[in-house]
């Protein structure tokens, strides 16, 4: 989990700075619970536990604070749905 948190934070900060068109940038820190749930979802995904991964991504989405992170969670949920559909 500790390996993923700095990477996720860096991605969020880079995404926020790239999308900013104003001269001032307000960074809203992501909820620690969201990041933990997202990282756990990635671990479950790597282990092939797609249904559990989907649940973790849904929990991360429920506490997401910005649009980029919400979209990332939604994309992961859709990917898990596709993986589960292929297994059936």
LINLINHU-V484858 format. One record per residue. PSI is psi in radians with two decimals (999 if undefined). BURIAL is I if it has 9 or more other C-alpha atoms within 8 Angstrom, else O. Layout:
PSI & BURIAL
PSI & BURIAL
//
This chain:
-0.72 & O
-0.39 & O
-0.57 & O
-0.53 & O
-0.85 & I
-0.65 & O
-0.78 & O
-0.73 & I
-0.73 & I
-0.72 & O
-0.72 & O
-0.73 & I
-0.70 & I
-0.70 & O
-0.68 & I
-0.67 & I
-0.55 & O
-0.54 & O
-0.13 & O
2.26 & O
-0.24 & O
2.92 & O
-0.36 & O
2.50 & O
2.18 & O
2.02 & O
2.13 & O
2.05 & O
2.45 & O
2.57 & I
2.31 & I
-0.64 & O
-0.71 & O
-0.81 & I
-0.69 & I
-0.76 & I
-0.69 & I
-0.78 & I
-0.70 & I
-0.64 & I
-0.71 & I
-0.71 & I
-0.78 & I
-0.66 & I
-0.76 & I
-0.53 & O
-0.08 & O
0.27 & O
1.29 & I
-0.67 & I
-0.74 & O
-0.69 & I
-0.74 & I
-0.72 & I
-0.72 & I
-0.70 & I
-0.64 & I
-0.68 & I
-0.69 & I
-0.71 & I
-0.64 & I
-0.40 & O
0.23 & I
2.50 & I
-0.16 & I
2.87 & O
-0.66 & O
-0.81 & O
-0.64 & I
-0.78 & I
-0.69 & O
-0.76 & O
-0.75 & I
-0.66 & I
-0.72 & O
-0.68 & I
-0.76 & I
-0.68 & O
-0.68 & O
-0.66 & I
-0.74 & I
-0.74 & O
-0.73 & I
-0.67 & I
-0.67 & O
-0.51 & O
-0.36 & O
999 & O
//
